[in-house]
Amino acid sequence: MHSILTWVDEDIGPEMIKYPRSWPLGAMTLSSGNRNMVVTDNIVSGSWHHGYHFTPKRCTDDEPDFVFERNVAHTISGYGAIAANVENDCTEVKDFAAYKVTEAAIMLGGAS
């Protein structure tokens, strides 16, 4: 998936941590109330704020209802991936890669 913006703001040059709208844009925002999802073997690029927003796996969960593995984010004006804020004692993320991102490659939220 490659995010293509439908508008261009020609008045400003490149700036860090300044997104083009008042709400975050991302390539794949998957964590808002979604269950029973398998998100594997995807590549996202060219998006604002984040490549993926996902629900992280609890380390002790052998059969998670949200699987996030073997995904790649590149050329993101923000984070490669952001985990939803959850209160996991331990969070496990497998086989994720990010490059050419302006913020962290992966950000784990809450107490994870």
C-alpha positions as CSV (number, residue, x, y, z in Angstrom):
1,M,0.0,0.0,0.0
2,H,1.4,3.4,-0.9
3,S,-0.5,6.4,0.4
4,I,-1.0,9.1,-2.2
5,L,-2.2,12.5,-1.0
6,T,-5.0,14.1,-3.0
7,W,-3.8,17.6,-2.1
8,V,-0.6,19.5,-2.1
9,D,0.4,22.4,0.2
10,E,3.0,24.3,-1.8
11,D,3.4,27.1,0.8
12,I,5.5,25.1,3.3
13,G,8.7,23.1,2.9
14,P,9.6,19.9,4.7
15,E,9.1,20.1,8.5
16,M,9.5,17.6,11.3
17,I,6.5,16.6,13.4
18,K,4.1,18.7,11.4
19,Y,1.3,16.7,9.7
20,P,-0.9,18.2,7.0
21,R,-4.2,17.8,8.9
22,S,-5.4,18.2,12.4
23,W,-5.8,14.4,12.8
24,P,-3.2,11.7,12.2
25,L,-3.2,10.1,8.8
26,G,-1.8,6.6,8.5
27,A,-1.5,3.9,5.9
28,M,-3.2,1.2,8.1
29,T,-5.1,2.1,11.3
30,L,-6.2,-1.3,12.4
31,S,-6.7,-1.0,16.2
32,S,-9.9,0.8,16.6
33,G,-12.3,-1.9,17.9
34,N,-11.1,-4.5,15.4
35,R,-10.9,-8.1,16.5
36,N,-9.9,-11.4,14.8
37,M,-7.5,-9.8,12.4
38,V,-4.4,-11.3,10.8
39,V,-2.1,-8.6,9.4
40,T,0.9,-10.3,7.9
41,D,3.3,-9.8,4.9
42,N,2.4,-6.2,4.1
43,I,4.5,-3.3,3.0
44,V,3.3,0.3,3.5
45,S,5.1,3.5,2.3
46,G,4.6,7.2,1.8
47,S,2.1,7.9,4.6
48,W,1.9,10.5,7.3
49,H,2.1,9.9,11.0
50,H,2.3,6.1,11.0
51,G,2.5,3.1,8.7
52,Y,0.5,0.8,11.0
53,H,-1.5,1.3,14.2
54,F,-2.1,-2.2,15.6
55,T,-3.1,-4.1,18.7
56,P,0.0,-5.7,20.3
57,K,0.1,-9.3,21.4
58,R,0.5,-10.2,25.0
59,C,3.6,-12.4,25.5
60,T,1.6,-15.1,27.3
61,D,-1.2,-15.2,24.7
62,D,-0.8,-18.4,22.6
63,E,-3.9,-17.7,20.5
64,P,-4.2,-13.9,20.0
65,D,-7.2,-12.5,18.2
66,F,-5.0,-9.9,16.5
67,V,-1.9,-11.1,14.7
68,F,0.7,-8.5,13.5
69,E,3.8,-10.2,12.0
70,R,6.2,-9.9,9.0
71,N,5.2,-6.3,8.1
72,V,7.4,-3.5,6.7
73,A,7.0,0.2,6.8
74,H,9.2,2.6,4.8
75,T,9.4,6.3,3.9
76,I,6.9,7.3,6.6
77,S,6.7,10.9,7.8
78,G,6.2,9.7,11.4
79,Y,6.3,6.3,13.0
80,G,6.7,2.9,11.3
81,A,4.2,1.3,13.6
82,I,2.4,2.3,16.8
83,A,0.9,-0.2,19.2
84,A,-2.5,0.7,20.8
85,N,-2.3,1.7,24.4
86,V,-2.9,-1.5,26.3
87,E,-1.9,-2.6,29.8
88,N,0.1,-5.7,28.8
89,D,2.7,-6.9,31.4
90,C,4.7,-8.0,28.4
91,T,4.2,-7.3,24.7
92,E,5.6,-9.3,21.8
93,V,6.1,-8.0,18.2
94,K,7.5,-10.4,15.6
95,D,9.4,-9.7,12.4
96,F,8.7,-6.0,11.9
97,A,11.0,-3.8,9.9
98,A,11.0,0.0,9.3
99,Y,13.4,2.3,7.5
100,K,13.4,5.9,6.3
101,V,10.9,7.0,9.1
102,T,11.2,10.4,10.8
103,E,10.2,9.1,14.2
104,A,10.6,5.7,15.9
105,A,10.5,2.5,13.9
106,I,8.1,1.1,16.4
107,M,6.3,2.6,19.4
108,L,4.7,0.5,22.1
109,G,2.0,2.2,24.0
110,G,0.9,2.1,27.6
111,A,2.7,-0.1,30.1
112,S,3.7,-2.6,27.4
